[in-house]
Amino acid sequence: MSSSVSSVPTSSLSIQPREISVAHSPDSDDAFMFYGLATNKVRVPGLKFTHTLSDIETLNRKAREAFYDLTAISFHAYPYLQDSYALLPNGGSVGEGYGPMIVANRDYTVEELKSKKIAVPGRLTTAYLVLKLFAPEIQTEVVPFDQIIPQILNGRFEAGLIIHEGQLTYGKAGLKRIVDFGKWWREESGLPLPLGGNAIKRELGTELMHEVSVALRESIQYALDHRDEALEYAMQFARDLDRQLASRFVSMYVNERTLDYGQEGRQAITRLLEMGYERGIIPHRPRVDFID
């Protein structure tokens, strides 16, 4: 298969060749959107992209140390790293009336649920922020995201907050959905639920930040235009999903909104973070800043 060279601005030729460290989660949707860059289908003269895969809570913590040049983050984490990073206008995962869920070993009422200790995938995840907006008093314990369903099944927890592919596989495990936070947030705000995005280190400078942003957008567009080959690549990261479910999951979180949040998407990010600040969940005022 022949590769295609992206139409990234030729101004990059004037920049000394340098490495851009890229970090994202080992999930089929992230793998799909980074397919073009990871396989050199999209290339930028003078730049070399190196990829690190790690779970989103680890990436959130690393971003607080300004560790990677370009990194996937939870939007909840952004106020903690906004001095070092700006947001790209592309590469986001947004739930259009769907999103993280609380699932349990039986049908609890919401009031019953509030008396349980909930397994959560990390306190910087957007799922955790929305949970605390929904039920501030609820007790939580952090568990690796891919262990939440197993630990409900083995009886350690009665309920858990699930992200990623668990949104499609919890029923197969015999668990019950109690709350879908994408639906709850839509009813609460009238907006889609912005879950994660890509942040770029400010110290790269305006020109380089823009070139990297263009490269990521072209990587996303390449995957959408070559869906079958990009999905085949992403399947190696599709935990417990067959091809049909992996395709469904990718479609949920890589789409036109991933190419650009649009006005509604940007409004949703700002609204969510400001609400977190107003409710005392986020300790300092968010400053949502996009590279445009």
Stockholm file with secondary structure:
# STOCKHOLM 1.0

chainA/1-292         MSSSVSSVPTSSLSIQPREISVAHSPDSDDAFMFYGLATNKVRVPGLKFTHTLSDIETLNRKAREAFYDLTAISFHAYPYLQDSYALLPNGGSVGEGYGPMIVANRDYTVEELKSKKIAVPGRLTTAYLVLKLFAPEIQTEVVPFDQIIPQILNGRFEAGLIIHEGQLTYGKAGLKRIVDFGKWWREESGLPLPLGGNAIKRELGTELMHEVSVALRESIQYALDHRDEALEYAMQFARDLDRQLASRFVSMYVNERTLDYGQEGRQAITRLLEMGYERGIIPHRPRVDFID
#=GR chainA/1-292 SS CCCCCCCCCGGGGGSCCEEEEEEECSSHHHHHHTHHHHTTSSCCTTEEEEEEECCHHHHHHHHHTTCCSEEEEEGGGHHHHTTTEEECSSCCEEESSCCCEEEESSCCCHHHHTTSEEEESCTTSHHHHHHHHHCTTCEEEECCGGGHHHHHHTTSCSEEEECTTHHHHTTTTTCEEEEEHHHHHHHHHSSCEEEEEEEEEGGGCHHHHHHHHHHHHHHHHHHHHTHHHHHHHHGGGCTTCCHHHHHHHHHHHSSHHHHCCHHHHHHHHHHHHHHHHHTTSSSSCCCCCBCC
#=GC SS_cons         CCCCCCCCCGGGGGSCCEEEEEEECSSHHHHHHTHHHHTTSSCCTTEEEEEEECCHHHHHHHHHTTCCSEEEEEGGGHHHHTTTEEECSSCCEEESSCCCEEEESSCCCHHHHTTSEEEESCTTSHHHHHHHHHCTTCEEEECCGGGHHHHHHTTSCSEEEECTTHHHHTTTTTCEEEEEHHHHHHHHHSSCEEEEEEEEEGGGCHHHHHHHHHHHHHHHHHHHHTHHHHHHHHGGGCTTCCHHHHHHHHHHHSSHHHHCCHHHHHHHHHHHHHHHHHTTSSSSCCCCCBCC
//
